[in-house]
Amino acid sequence: MKQDIHPDFRPVVFHDLTSNEKFLIGSTVATSETIEYEGETYPLFKVEISSASHPYYTGKKAAISAAGRVDKFNKRYGKK
């Protein structure tokens, strides 16, 4: 194998912003933030959805933002 062509594999904390869950997983993802997790400092990568918040894994229906749908409707069919 060629030397020095692969990114560094290290433990990274993934923070699910929807459910506020944190996971420590080995990854090569590039991050600029760090977090204190279980007494150690790790790189932090924020995600919008993970297995902790995805409807398929939780068994719950997706939370639909009603405000977003109303705005979309008003943009499309509002006063002309």
mmJSON file of the N, C-alpha and C atoms, coordinates in Angstrom:
{"data_MODEL":{"atom_site":{
"group_PDB":["ATOM","ATOM","ATOM","ATOM","ATOM","ATOM","ATOM","ATOM","ATOM","ATOM","ATOM","ATOM","ATOM","ATOM","ATOM","ATOM","ATOM","ATOM","ATOM","ATOM","ATOM","ATOM","ATOM","ATOM","ATOM","ATOM","ATOM","ATOM","ATOM","ATOM","ATOM","ATOM","ATOM","ATOM","ATOM","ATOM","ATOM","ATOM","ATOM","ATOM","ATOM","ATOM","ATOM","ATOM","ATOM","ATOM","ATOM","ATOM","ATOM","ATOM","ATOM","ATOM","ATOM","ATOM","ATOM","ATOM","ATOM","ATOM","ATOM","ATOM","ATOM","ATOM","ATOM","ATOM","ATOM","ATOM","ATOM","ATOM","ATOM","ATOM","ATOM","ATOM","ATOM","ATOM","ATOM","ATOM","ATOM","ATOM","ATOM","ATOM","ATOM","ATOM","ATOM","ATOM","ATOM","ATOM","ATOM","ATOM","ATOM","ATOM","ATOM","ATOM","ATOM","ATOM","ATOM","ATOM","ATOM","ATOM","ATOM","ATOM","ATOM","ATOM","ATOM","ATOM","ATOM","ATOM","ATOM","ATOM","ATOM","ATOM","ATOM","ATOM","ATOM","ATOM","ATOM","ATOM","ATOM","ATOM","ATOM","ATOM","ATOM","ATOM","ATOM","ATOM","ATOM","ATOM","ATOM","ATOM","ATOM","ATOM","ATOM","ATOM","ATOM","ATOM","ATOM","ATOM","ATOM","ATOM","ATOM","ATOM","ATOM","ATOM","ATOM","ATOM","ATOM","ATOM","ATOM","ATOM","ATOM","ATOM","ATOM","ATOM","ATOM","ATOM","ATOM","ATOM","ATOM","ATOM","ATOM","ATOM","ATOM","ATOM","ATOM","ATOM","ATOM","ATOM","ATOM","ATOM","ATOM","ATOM","ATOM","ATOM","ATOM","ATOM","ATOM","ATOM","ATOM","ATOM","ATOM","ATOM","ATOM","ATOM","ATOM","ATOM","ATOM","ATOM","ATOM","ATOM","ATOM","ATOM","ATOM","ATOM","ATOM","ATOM","ATOM","ATOM","ATOM","ATOM","ATOM","ATOM","ATOM","ATOM","ATOM","ATOM","ATOM","ATOM","ATOM","ATOM","ATOM","ATOM","ATOM","ATOM","ATOM","ATOM","ATOM","ATOM","ATOM","ATOM","ATOM","ATOM","ATOM","ATOM","ATOM","ATOM","ATOM","ATOM","ATOM","ATOM","ATOM","ATOM","ATOM","ATOM","ATOM","ATOM","ATOM","ATOM","ATOM","ATOM","ATOM","ATOM"],
"id":[1,2,3,4,5,6,7,8,9,10,11,12,13,14,15,16,17,18,19,20,21,22,23,24,25,26,27,28,29,30,31,32,33,34,35,36,37,38,39,40,41,42,43,44,45,46,47,48,49,50,51,52,53,54,55,56,57,58,59,60,61,62,63,64,65,66,67,68,69,70,71,72,73,74,75,76,77,78,79,80,81,82,83,84,85,86,87,88,89,90,91,92,93,94,95,96,97,98,99,100,101,102,103,104,105,106,107,108,109,110,111,112,113,114,115,116,117,118,119,120,121,122,123,124,125,126,127,128,129,130,131,132,133,134,135,136,137,138,139,140,141,142,143,144,145,146,147,148,149,150,151,152,153,154,155,156,157,158,159,160,161,162,163,164,165,166,167,168,169,170,171,172,173,174,175,176,177,178,179,180,181,182,183,184,185,186,187,188,189,190,191,192,193,194,195,196,197,198,199,200,201,202,203,204,205,206,207,208,209,210,211,212,213,214,215,216,217,218,219,220,221,222,223,224,225,226,227,228,229,230,231,232,233,234,235,236,237,238,239,240],
"type_symbol":["N","C","C","N","C","C","N","C","C","N","C","C","N","C","C","N","C","C","N","C","C","N","C","C","N","C","C","N","C","C","N","C","C","N","C","C","N","C","C","N","C","C","N","C","C","N","C","C","N","C","C","N","C","C","N","C","C","N","C","C","N","C","C","N","C","C","N","C","C","N","C","C","N","C","C","N","C","C","N","C","C","N","C","C","N","C","C","N","C","C","N","C","C","N","C","C","N","C","C","N","C","C","N","C","C","N","C","C","N","C","C","N","C","C","N","C","C","N","C","C","N","C","C","N","C","C","N","C","C","N","C","C","N","C","C","N","C","C","N","C","C","N","C","C","N","C","C","N","C","C","N","C","C","N","C","C","N","C","C","N","C","C","N","C","C","N","C","C","N","C","C","N","C","C","N","C","C","N","C","C","N","C","C","N","C","C","N","C","C","N","C","C","N","C","C","N","C","C","N","C","C","N","C","C","N","C","C","N","C","C","N","C","C","N","C","C","N","C","C","N","C","C","N","C","C","N","C","C","N","C","C","N","C","C","N","C","C","N","C","C"],
"label_atom_id":["N","CA","C","N","CA","C","N","CA","C","N","CA","C","N","CA","C","N","CA","C","N","CA","C","N","CA","C","N","CA","C","N","CA","C","N","CA","C","N","CA","C","N","CA","C","N","CA","C","N","CA","C","N","CA","C","N","CA","C","N","CA","C","N","CA","C","N","CA","C","N","CA","C","N","CA","C","N","CA","C","N","CA","C","N","CA","C","N","CA","C","N","CA","C","N","CA","C","N","CA","C","N","CA","C","N","CA","C","N","CA","C","N","CA","C","N","CA","C","N","CA","C","N","CA","C","N","CA","C","N","CA","C","N","CA","C","N","CA","C","N","CA","C","N","CA","C","N","CA","C","N","CA","C","N","CA","C","N","CA","C","N","CA","C","N","CA","C","N","CA","C","N","CA","C","N","CA","C","N","CA","C","N","CA","C","N","CA","C","N","CA","C","N","CA","C","N","CA","C","N","CA","C","N","CA","C","N","CA","C","N","CA","C","N","CA","C","N","CA","C","N","CA","C","N","CA","C","N","CA","C","N","CA","C","N","CA","C","N","CA","C","N","CA","C","N","CA","C","N","CA","C","N","CA","C","N","CA","C","N","CA","C","N","CA","C","N","CA","C","N","CA","C","N","CA","C","N","CA","C"],
"label_alt_id":[null,null,null,null,null,null,null,null,null,null,null,null,null,null,null,null,null,null,null,null,null,null,null,null,null,null,null,null,null,null,null,null,null,null,null,null,null,null,null,null,null,null,null,null,null,null,null,null,null,null,null,null,null,null,null,null,null,null,null,null,null,null,null,null,null,null,null,null,null,null,null,null,null,null,null,null,null,null,null,null,null,null,null,null,null,null,null,null,null,null,null,null,null,null,null,null,null,null,null,null,null,null,null,null,null,null,null,null,null,null,null,null,null,null,null,null,null,null,null,null,null,null,null,null,null,null,null,null,null,null,null,null,null,null,null,null,null,null,null,null,null,null,null,null,null,null,null,null,null,null,null,null,null,null,null,null,null,null,null,null,null,null,null,null,null,null,null,null,null,null,null,null,null,null,null,null,null,null,null,null,null,null,null,null,null,null,null,null,null,null,null,null,null,null,null,null,null,null,null,null,null,null,null,null,null,null,null,null,null,null,null,null,null,null,null,null,null,null,null,null,null,null,null,null,null,null,null,null,null,null,null,null,null,null,null,null,null,null,null,null],
"label_comp_id":["MET","MET","MET","LYS","LYS","LYS","GLN","GLN","GLN","ASP","ASP","ASP","ILE","ILE","ILE","HIS","HIS","HIS","PRO","PRO","PRO","ASP","ASP","ASP","PHE","PHE","PHE","ARG","ARG","ARG","PRO","PRO","PRO","VAL","VAL","VAL","VAL","VAL","VAL","PHE","PHE","PHE","HIS","HIS","HIS","ASP","ASP","ASP","LEU","LEU","LEU","THR","THR","THR","SER","SER","SER","ASN","ASN","ASN","GLU","GLU","GLU","LYS","LYS","LYS","PHE","PHE","PHE","LEU","LEU","LEU","ILE","ILE","ILE","GLY","GLY","GLY","SER","SER","SER","THR","THR","THR","VAL","VAL","VAL","ALA","ALA","ALA","THR","THR","THR","SER","SER","SER","GLU","GLU","GLU","THR","THR","THR","ILE","ILE","ILE","GLU","GLU","GLU","TYR","TYR","TYR","GLU","GLU","GLU","GLY","GLY","GLY","GLU","GLU","GLU","THR","THR","THR","TYR","TYR","TYR","PRO","PRO","PRO","LEU","LEU","LEU","PHE","PHE","PHE","LYS","LYS","LYS","VAL","VAL","VAL","GLU","GLU","GLU","ILE","ILE","ILE","SER","SER","SER","SER","SER","SER","ALA","ALA","ALA","SER","SER","SER","HIS","HIS","HIS","PRO","PRO","PRO","TYR","TYR","TYR","TYR","TYR","TYR","THR","THR","THR","GLY","GLY","GLY","LYS","LYS","LYS","LYS","LYS","LYS","ALA","ALA","ALA","ALA","ALA","ALA","ILE","ILE","ILE","SER","SER","SER","ALA","ALA","ALA","ALA","ALA","ALA","GLY","GLY","GLY","ARG","ARG","ARG","VAL","VAL","VAL","ASP","ASP","ASP","LYS","LYS","LYS","PHE","PHE","PHE","ASN","ASN","ASN","LYS","LYS","LYS","ARG","ARG","ARG","TYR","TYR","TYR","GLY","GLY","GLY","LYS","LYS","LYS","LYS","LYS","LYS"],
"label_asym_id":["A","A","A","A","A","A","A","A","A","A","A","A","A","A","A","A","A","A","A","A","A","A","A","A","A","A","A","A","A","A","A","A","A","A","A","A","A","A","A","A","A","A","A","A","A","A","A","A","A","A","A","A","A","A","A","A","A","A","A","A","A","A","A","A","A","A","A","A","A","A","A","A","A","A","A","A","A","A","A","A","A","A","A","A","A","A","A","A","A","A","A","A","A","A","A","A","A","A","A","A","A","A","A","A","A","A","A","A","A","A","A","A","A","A","A","A","A","A","A","A","A","A","A","A","A","A","A","A","A","A","A","A","A","A","A","A","A","A","A","A","A","A","A","A","A","A","A","A","A","A","A","A","A","A","A","A","A","A","A","A","A","A","A","A","A","A","A","A","A","A","A","A","A","A","A","A","A","A","A","A","A","A","A","A","A","A","A","A","A","A","A","A","A","A","A","A","A","A","A","A","A","A","A","A","A","A","A","A","A","A","A","A","A","A","A","A","A","A","A","A","A","A","A","A","A","A","A","A","A","A","A","A","A","A","A","A","A","A","A","A"],
"label_entity_id":["1","1","1","1","1","1","1","1","1","1","1","1","1","1","1","1","1","1","1","1","1","1","1","1","1","1","1","1","1","1","1","1","1","1","1","1","1","1","1","1","1","1","1","1","1","1","1","1","1","1","1","1","1","1","1","1","1","1","1","1","1","1","1","1","1","1","1","1","1","1","1","1","1","1","1","1","1","1","1","1","1","1","1","1","1","1","1","1","1","1","1","1","1","1","1","1","1","1","1","1","1","1","1","1","1","1","1","1","1","1","1","1","1","1","1","1","1","1","1","1","1","1","1","1","1","1","1","1","1","1","1","1","1","1","1","1","1","1","1","1","1","1","1","1","1","1","1","1","1","1","1","1","1","1","1","1","1","1","1","1","1","1","1","1","1","1","1","1","1","1","1","1","1","1","1","1","1","1","1","1","1","1","1","1","1","1","1","1","1","1","1","1","1","1","1","1","1","1","1","1","1","1","1","1","1","1","1","1","1","1","1","1","1","1","1","1","1","1","1","1","1","1","1","1","1","1","1","1","1","1","1","1","1","1","1","1","1","1","1","1"],
"label_seq_id":[1,1,1,2,2,2,3,3,3,4,4,4,5,5,5,6,6,6,7,7,7,8,8,8,9,9,9,10,10,10,11,11,11,12,12,12,13,13,13,14,14,14,15,15,15,16,16,16,17,17,17,18,18,18,19,19,19,20,20,20,21,21,21,22,22,22,23,23,23,24,24,24,25,25,25,26,26,26,27,27,27,28,28,28,29,29,29,30,30,30,31,31,31,32,32,32,33,33,33,34,34,34,35,35,35,36,36,36,37,37,37,38,38,38,39,39,39,40,40,40,41,41,41,42,42,42,43,43,43,44,44,44,45,45,45,46,46,46,47,47,47,48,48,48,49,49,49,50,50,50,51,51,51,52,52,52,53,53,53,54,54,54,55,55,55,56,56,56,57,57,57,58,58,58,59,59,59,60,60,60,61,61,61,62,62,62,63,63,63,64,64,64,65,65,65,66,66,66,67,67,67,68,68,68,69,69,69,70,70,70,71,71,71,72,72,72,73,73,73,74,74,74,75,75,75,76,76,76,77,77,77,78,78,78,79,79,79,80,80,80],
"pdbx_PDB_ins_code":[null,null,null,null,null,null,null,null,null,null,null,null,null,null,null,null,null,null,null,null,null,null,null,null,null,null,null,null,null,null,null,null,null,null,null,null,null,null,null,null,null,null,null,null,null,null,null,null,null,null,null,null,null,null,null,null,null,null,null,null,null,null,null,null,null,null,null,null,null,null,null,null,null,null,null,null,null,null,null,null,null,null,null,null,null,null,null,null,null,null,null,null,null,null,null,null,null,null,null,null,null,null,null,null,null,null,null,null,null,null,null,null,null,null,null,null,null,null,null,null,null,null,null,null,null,null,null,null,null,null,null,null,null,null,null,null,null,null,null,null,null,null,null,null,null,null,null,null,null,null,null,null,null,null,null,null,null,null,null,null,null,null,null,null,null,null,null,null,null,null,null,null,null,null,null,null,null,null,null,null,null,null,null,null,null,null,null,null,null,null,null,null,null,null,null,null,null,null,null,null,null,null,null,null,null,null,null,null,null,null,null,null,null,null,null,null,null,null,null,null,null,null,null,null,null,null,null,null,null,null,null,null,null,null,null,null,null,null,null,null],
"Cartn_x":[0.828,0.0,0.876,0.388,1.116,1.076,2.158,2.256,1.679,1.12,0.658,-0.41,-1.278,-2.36,-3.723,-3.775,-5.047,-5.203,-6.422,-6.639,-6.48,-6.244,-6.091,-7.426,-7.42,-8.595,-8.486,-9.485,-9.424,-10.839,-10.973,-12.304,-12.869,-14.14,-14.83,-16.189,-16.607,-17.947,-18.896,-19.953,-21.007,-22.167,-22.611,-23.689,-24.93,-25.966,-27.244,-28.001,-28.168,-28.792,-30.289,-30.937,-32.372,-32.698,-31.981,-32.272,-31.299,-30.273,-29.228,-28.427,-28.372,-27.567,-26.143,-25.196,-23.799,-23.265,-22.499,-21.934,-20.438,-19.655,-18.211,-17.918,-17.445,-17.229,-15.901,-15.194,-13.975,-14.327,-13.628,-13.958,-12.758,-12.841,-11.818,-12.342,-13.536,-14.157,-13.3,-13.208,-12.442,-13.331,-12.859,-13.619,-12.712,-13.339,-12.574,-12.979,-14.058,-14.546,-14.127,-14.048,-13.764,-14.801,-14.902,-15.86,-15.252,-15.629,-15.251,-16.316,-15.915,-16.863,-16.263,-16.958,-16.522,-15.1,-14.785,-13.498,-12.347,-12.601,-11.562,-12.009,-11.053,-11.359,-11.272,-12.366,-12.455,-12.875,-12.588,-13.157,-14.676,-15.393,-16.855,-17.361,-18.345,-19.006,-20.5,-21.186,-22.621,-23.402,-24.448,-25.313,-26.761,-27.565,-28.971,-29.823,-29.441,-30.251,-29.333,-29.678,-28.922,-29.916,-29.407,-30.307,-31.108,-30.641,-31.361,-32.586,-32.631,-33.756,-34.472,-33.956,-34.579,-35.846,-36.948,-38.217,-38.159,-37.344,-37.265,-36.742,-35.765,-35.163,-35.926,-36.592,-37.301,-38.722,-39.288,-40.647,-41.687,-41.255,-42.18,-42.307,-43.436,-43.616,-42.75,-42.381,-41.541,-42.283,-41.584,-42.161,-42.114,-43.276,-43.363,-43.566,-42.763,-42.866,-44.059,-45.101,-46.303,-46.017,-45.185,-44.875,-44.203,-43.318,-42.64,-43.608,-44.579,-45.564,-46.483,-46.838,-47.697,-46.958,-45.684,-44.889,-44.779,-44.563,-44.452,-45.777,-46.899,-48.213,-48.44,-48.118,-48.322,-47.444,-46.241,-45.376,-45.989,-46.494,-47.009,-48.39,-49.292,-50.672,-51.148,-50.239,-50.616,-51.197,-51.447,-52.047,-51.193,-51.865,-51.155,-51.617],
"Cartn_y":[-1.178,0.0,1.246,2.32,3.578,4.2,4.823,5.467,6.886,7.326,8.706,9.18,8.29,8.721,8.601,7.925,7.716,8.727,9.216,10.15,9.433,10.218,9.656,9.134,7.929,7.302,7.524,8.192,8.514,8.52,8.467,8.557,9.966,10.061,11.336,11.241,12.318,12.38,12.968,12.221,12.691,13.147,14.394,14.966,15.115,14.363,14.454,15.649,16.697,17.927,17.771,16.823,16.624,15.982,14.925,14.21,14.521,15.314,15.694,14.482,13.431,12.252,12.447,11.827,11.889,10.462,10.208,8.892,9.038,8.16,8.135,7.005,7.38,6.416,6.734,5.727,5.946,6.46,7.522,8.134,8.877,9.199,10.009,11.395,11.743,13.022,14.18,15.24,16.425,17.351,17.766,18.655,19.752,20.85,21.937,22.17,21.539,21.705,20.516,20.737,19.66,19.703,18.593,18.494,17.619,17.906,17.081,15.993,14.731,13.61,12.492,12.123,11.058,11.29,12.553,12.881,13.052,12.928,13.08,14.149,14.73,15.702,15.023,15.149,14.506,15.537,15.279,16.112,15.932,16.983,16.966,17.178,16.356,16.511,16.516,17.584,17.724,17.202,16.404,15.851,16.226,16.351,16.701,15.492,14.315,13.121,11.915,11.018,9.773,8.678,7.532,6.439,6.78,7.749,8.144,9.0,9.618,10.497,10.154,9.233,8.89,8.078,8.45,7.749,6.242,5.795,4.363,3.594,4.144,3.458,3.677,4.82,5.106,4.566,4.312,3.815,4.911,6.164,7.292,7.931,8.579,9.301,10.552,11.014,12.208,13.432,14.269,15.528,16.503,16.911,17.803,19.221,20.103,21.498,22.141,22.441,23.046,24.458,25.172,26.548,26.58,25.674,25.617,25.338,24.486,24.166,25.354,26.083,27.256,28.311,28.548,29.523,29.12,27.851,27.359,27.569,27.287,27.484,28.96,29.835,31.267,31.81,31.307,31.728,31.358,30.155,29.64,30.212,30.272,30.633,31.894,32.612,33.814,34.879,36.042,37.149,37.501,37.661,38.004,39.336],
"Cartn_z":[0.0,0.0,0.0,-0.614,-0.611,0.78,1.161,2.468,2.41,3.514,3.722,2.734,2.248,1.369,2.041,3.168,3.862,5.0,5.23,6.348,7.683,8.719,10.065,10.575,11.109,11.702,13.199,13.788,15.203,15.782,17.1,17.701,17.549,17.16,16.957,17.626,18.29,18.89,17.857,17.538,16.651,17.526,17.342,18.142,17.266,17.584,16.88,17.452,16.656,17.123,17.374,16.706,16.873,18.212,18.577,19.819,20.94,20.655,21.613,22.111,21.323,21.648,21.149,21.835,21.413,21.294,20.212,19.954,19.749,20.333,20.117,19.138,17.936,16.865,16.196,15.748,14.983,13.603,13.158,11.878,11.314,10.032,9.372,9.028,9.488,9.159,9.684,8.886,9.28,10.102,11.264,12.129,12.663,13.066,13.672,15.122,15.562,16.93,17.786,19.097,20.046,21.154,21.882,22.983,24.074,25.311,26.45,26.571,26.45,26.464,27.296,28.371,29.284,29.782,30.121,30.713,29.737,28.445,27.41,26.416,25.724,24.679,23.318,22.539,21.231,20.189,18.909,17.842,17.818,17.437,17.427,16.012,15.609,14.319,14.576,14.152,14.394,13.196,13.481,12.443,12.754,11.706,11.874,12.268,11.802,12.053,12.168,13.069,13.25,13.626,14.004,14.388,15.645,16.435,17.642,17.339,16.155,15.843,14.539,13.759,12.483,12.722,12.069,12.291,12.032,11.103,10.815,12.031,12.722,13.861,15.149,15.297,16.54,16.536,15.342,15.255,15.358,15.433,15.521,14.153,13.948,12.695,12.715,11.558,11.444,11.942,12.67,13.127,11.962,11.513,10.363,10.863,10.396,10.794,10.104,10.869,10.302,9.823,10.546,10.159,8.793,8.535,7.242,6.112,6.354,5.318,5.051,6.1,5.935,5.124,5.434,4.677,3.215,2.975,1.596,0.854,1.53,0.917,0.598,1.563,1.355,0.243,0.104,-0.988,-2.336,-2.398,-3.669,-4.012,-3.024,-3.314,-2.583,-1.943,-1.19,-2.093,-1.499,-2.248,-3.454,-4.582,-5.815,-6.314],
"occupancy":[1.0,1.0,1.0,1.0,1.0,1.0,1.0,1.0,1.0,1.0,1.0,1.0,1.0,1.0,1.0,1.0,1.0,1.0,1.0,1.0,1.0,1.0,1.0,1.0,1.0,1.0,1.0,1.0,1.0,1.0,1.0,1.0,1.0,1.0,1.0,1.0,1.0,1.0,1.0,1.0,1.0,1.0,1.0,1.0,1.0,1.0,1.0,1.0,1.0,1.0,1.0,1.0,1.0,1.0,1.0,1.0,1.0,1.0,1.0,1.0,1.0,1.0,1.0,1.0,1.0,1.0,1.0,1.0,1.0,1.0,1.0,1.0,1.0,1.0,1.0,1.0,1.0,1.0,1.0,1.0,1.0,1.0,1.0,1.0,1.0,1.0,1.0,1.0,1.0,1.0,1.0,1.0,1.0,1.0,1.0,1.0,1.0,1.0,1.0,1.0,1.0,1.0,1.0,1.0,1.0,1.0,1.0,1.0,1.0,1.0,1.0,1.0,1.0,1.0,1.0,1.0,1.0,1.0,1.0,1.0,1.0,1.0,1.0,1.0,1.0,1.0,1.0,1.0,1.0,1.0,1.0,1.0,1.0,1.0,1.0,1.0,1.0,1.0,1.0,1.0,1.0,1.0,1.0,1.0,1.0,1.0,1.0,1.0,1.0,1.0,1.0,1.0,1.0,1.0,1.0,1.0,1.0,1.0,1.0,1.0,1.0,1.0,1.0,1.0,1.0,1.0,1.0,1.0,1.0,1.0,1.0,1.0,1.0,1.0,1.0,1.0,1.0,1.0,1.0,1.0,1.0,1.0,1.0,1.0,1.0,1.0,1.0,1.0,1.0,1.0,1.0,1.0,1.0,1.0,1.0,1.0,1.0,1.0,1.0,1.0,1.0,1.0,1.0,1.0,1.0,1.0,1.0,1.0,1.0,1.0,1.0,1.0,1.0,1.0,1.0,1.0,1.0,1.0,1.0,1.0,1.0,1.0,1.0,1.0,1.0,1.0,1.0,1.0,1.0,1.0,1.0,1.0,1.0,1.0,1.0,1.0,1.0,1.0,1.0,1.0],
"B_iso_or_equiv":[0.0,0.0,0.0,0.0,0.0,0.0,0.0,0.0,0.0,0.0,0.0,0.0,0.0,0.0,0.0,0.0,0.0,0.0,0.0,0.0,0.0,0.0,0.0,0.0,0.0,0.0,0.0,0.0,0.0,0.0,0.0,0.0,0.0,0.0,0.0,0.0,0.0,0.0,0.0,0.0,0.0,0.0,0.0,0.0,0.0,0.0,0.0,0.0,0.0,0.0,0.0,0.0,0.0,0.0,0.0,0.0,0.0,0.0,0.0,0.0,0.0,0.0,0.0,0.0,0.0,0.0,0.0,0.0,0.0,0.0,0.0,0.0,0.0,0.0,0.0,0.0,0.0,0.0,0.0,0.0,0.0,0.0,0.0,0.0,0.0,0.0,0.0,0.0,0.0,0.0,0.0,0.0,0.0,0.0,0.0,0.0,0.0,0.0,0.0,0.0,0.0,0.0,0.0,0.0,0.0,0.0,0.0,0.0,0.0,0.0,0.0,0.0,0.0,0.0,0.0,0.0,0.0,0.0,0.0,0.0,0.0,0.0,0.0,0.0,0.0,0.0,0.0,0.0,0.0,0.0,0.0,0.0,0.0,0.0,0.0,0.0,0.0,0.0,0.0,0.0,0.0,0.0,0.0,0.0,0.0,0.0,0.0,0.0,0.0,0.0,0.0,0.0,0.0,0.0,0.0,0.0,0.0,0.0,0.0,0.0,0.0,0.0,0.0,0.0,0.0,0.0,0.0,0.0,0.0,0.0,0.0,0.0,0.0,0.0,0.0,0.0,0.0,0.0,0.0,0.0,0.0,0.0,0.0,0.0,0.0,0.0,0.0,0.0,0.0,0.0,0.0,0.0,0.0,0.0,0.0,0.0,0.0,0.0,0.0,0.0,0.0,0.0,0.0,0.0,0.0,0.0,0.0,0.0,0.0,0.0,0.0,0.0,0.0,0.0,0.0,0.0,0.0,0.0,0.0,0.0,0.0,0.0,0.0,0.0,0.0,0.0,0.0,0.0,0.0,0.0,0.0,0.0,0.0,0.0,0.0,0.0,0.0,0.0,0.0,0.0],
"pdbx_formal_charge":[null,null,null,null,null,null,null,null,null,null,null,null,null,null,null,null,null,null,null,null,null,null,null,null,null,null,null,null,null,null,null,null,null,null,null,null,null,null,null,null,null,null,null,null,null,null,null,null,null,null,null,null,null,null,null,null,null,null,null,null,null,null,null,null,null,null,null,null,null,null,null,null,null,null,null,null,null,null,null,null,null,null,null,null,null,null,null,null,null,null,null,null,null,null,null,null,null,null,null,null,null,null,null,null,null,null,null,null,null,null,null,null,null,null,null,null,null,null,null,null,null,null,null,null,null,null,null,null,null,null,null,null,null,null,null,null,null,null,null,null,null,null,null,null,null,null,null,null,null,null,null,null,null,null,null,null,null,null,null,null,null,null,null,null,null,null,null,null,null,null,null,null,null,null,null,null,null,null,null,null,null,null,null,null,null,null,null,null,null,null,null,null,null,null,null,null,null,null,null,null,null,null,null,null,null,null,null,null,null,null,null,null,null,null,null,null,null,null,null,null,null,null,null,null,null,null,null,null,null,null,null,null,null,null,null,null,null,null,null,null],
"auth_seq_id":[1,1,1,2,2,2,3,3,3,4,4,4,5,5,5,6,6,6,7,7,7,8,8,8,9,9,9,10,10,10,11,11,11,12,12,12,13,13,13,14,14,14,15,15,15,16,16,16,17,17,17,18,18,18,19,19,19,20,20,20,21,21,21,22,22,22,23,23,23,24,24,24,25,25,25,26,26,26,27,27,27,28,28,28,29,29,29,30,30,30,31,31,31,32,32,32,33,33,33,34,34,34,35,35,35,36,36,36,37,37,37,38,38,38,39,39,39,40,40,40,41,41,41,42,42,42,43,43,43,44,44,44,45,45,45,46,46,46,47,47,47,48,48,48,49,49,49,50,50,50,51,51,51,52,52,52,53,53,53,54,54,54,55,55,55,56,56,56,57,57,57,58,58,58,59,59,59,60,60,60,61,61,61,62,62,62,63,63,63,64,64,64,65,65,65,66,66,66,67,67,67,68,68,68,69,69,69,70,70,70,71,71,71,72,72,72,73,73,73,74,74,74,75,75,75,76,76,76,77,77,77,78,78,78,79,79,79,80,80,80],
"auth_comp_id":["MET","MET","MET","LYS","LYS","LYS","GLN","GLN","GLN","ASP","ASP","ASP","ILE","ILE","ILE","HIS","HIS","HIS","PRO","PRO","PRO","ASP","ASP","ASP","PHE","PHE","PHE","ARG","ARG","ARG","PRO","PRO","PRO","VAL","VAL","VAL","VAL","VAL","VAL","PHE","PHE","PHE","HIS","HIS","HIS","ASP","ASP","ASP","LEU","LEU","LEU","THR","THR","THR","SER","SER","SER","ASN","ASN","ASN","GLU","GLU","GLU","LYS","LYS","LYS","PHE","PHE","PHE","LEU","LEU","LEU","ILE","ILE","ILE","GLY","GLY","GLY","SER","SER","SER","THR","THR","THR","VAL","VAL","VAL","ALA","ALA","ALA","THR","THR","THR","SER","SER","SER","GLU","GLU","GLU","THR","THR","THR","ILE","ILE","ILE","GLU","GLU","GLU","TYR","TYR","TYR","GLU","GLU","GLU","GLY","GLY","GLY","GLU","GLU","GLU","THR","THR","THR","TYR","TYR","TYR","PRO","PRO","PRO","LEU","LEU","LEU","PHE","PHE","PHE","LYS","LYS","LYS","VAL","VAL","VAL","GLU","GLU","GLU","ILE","ILE","ILE","SER","SER","SER","SER","SER","SER","ALA","ALA","ALA","SER","SER","SER","HIS","HIS","HIS","PRO","PRO","PRO","TYR","TYR","TYR","TYR","TYR","TYR","THR","THR","THR","GLY","GLY","GLY","LYS","LYS","LYS","LYS","LYS","LYS","ALA","ALA","ALA","ALA","ALA","ALA","ILE","ILE","ILE","SER","SER","SER","ALA","ALA","ALA","ALA","ALA","ALA","GLY","GLY","GLY","ARG","ARG","ARG","VAL","VAL","VAL","ASP","ASP","ASP","LYS","LYS","LYS","PHE","PHE","PHE","ASN","ASN","ASN","LYS","LYS","LYS","ARG","ARG","ARG","TYR","TYR","TYR","GLY","GLY","GLY","LYS","LYS","LYS","LYS","LYS","LYS"],
"auth_asym_id":["A","A","A","A","A","A","A","A","A","A","A","A","A","A","A","A","A","A","A","A","A","A","A","A","A","A","A","A","A","A","A","A","A","A","A","A","A","A","A","A","A","A","A","A","A","A","A","A","A","A","A","A","A","A","A","A","A","A","A","A","A","A","A","A","A","A","A","A","A","A","A","A","A","A","A","A","A","A","A","A","A","A","A","A","A","A","A","A","A","A","A","A","A","A","A","A","A","A","A","A","A","A","A","A","A","A","A","A","A","A","A","A","A","A","A","A","A","A","A","A","A","A","A","A","A","A","A","A","A","A","A","A","A","A","A","A","A","A","A","A","A","A","A","A","A","A","A","A","A","A","A","A","A","A","A","A","A","A","A","A","A","A","A","A","A","A","A","A","A","A","A","A","A","A","A","A","A","A","A","A","A","A","A","A","A","A","A","A","A","A","A","A","A","A","A","A","A","A","A","A","A","A","A","A","A","A","A","A","A","A","A","A","A","A","A","A","A","A","A","A","A","A","A","A","A","A","A","A","A","A","A","A","A","A","A","A","A","A","A","A"],
"auth_atom_id":["N","CA","C","N","CA","C","N","CA","C","N","CA","C","N","CA","C","N","CA","C","N","CA","C","N","CA","C","N","CA","C","N","CA","C","N","CA","C","N","CA","C","N","CA","C","N","CA","C","N","CA","C","N","CA","C","N","CA","C","N","CA","C","N","CA","C","N","CA","C","N","CA","C","N","CA","C","N","CA","C","N","CA","C","N","CA","C","N","CA","C","N","CA","C","N","CA","C","N","CA","C","N","CA","C","N","CA","C","N","CA","C","N","CA","C","N","CA","C","N","CA","C","N","CA","C","N","CA","C","N","CA","C","N","CA","C","N","CA","C","N","CA","C","N","CA","C","N","CA","C","N","CA","C","N","CA","C","N","CA","C","N","CA","C","N","CA","C","N","CA","C","N","CA","C","N","CA","C","N","CA","C","N","CA","C","N","CA","C","N","CA","C","N","CA","C","N","CA","C","N","CA","C","N","CA","C","N","CA","C","N","CA","C","N","CA","C","N","CA","C","N","CA","C","N","CA","C","N","CA","C","N","CA","C","N","CA","C","N","CA","C","N","CA","C","N","CA","C","N","CA","C","N","CA","C","N","CA","C","N","CA","C","N","CA","C","N","CA","C","N","CA","C","N","CA","C","N","CA","C"],
"pdbx_PDB_model_num":[1,1,1,1,1,1,1,1,1,1,1,1,1,1,1,1,1,1,1,1,1,1,1,1,1,1,1,1,1,1,1,1,1,1,1,1,1,1,1,1,1,1,1,1,1,1,1,1,1,1,1,1,1,1,1,1,1,1,1,1,1,1,1,1,1,1,1,1,1,1,1,1,1,1,1,1,1,1,1,1,1,1,1,1,1,1,1,1,1,1,1,1,1,1,1,1,1,1,1,1,1,1,1,1,1,1,1,1,1,1,1,1,1,1,1,1,1,1,1,1,1,1,1,1,1,1,1,1,1,1,1,1,1,1,1,1,1,1,1,1,1,1,1,1,1,1,1,1,1,1,1,1,1,1,1,1,1,1,1,1,1,1,1,1,1,1,1,1,1,1,1,1,1,1,1,1,1,1,1,1,1,1,1,1,1,1,1,1,1,1,1,1,1,1,1,1,1,1,1,1,1,1,1,1,1,1,1,1,1,1,1,1,1,1,1,1,1,1,1,1,1,1,1,1,1,1,1,1,1,1,1,1,1,1,1,1,1,1,1,1]
}}}
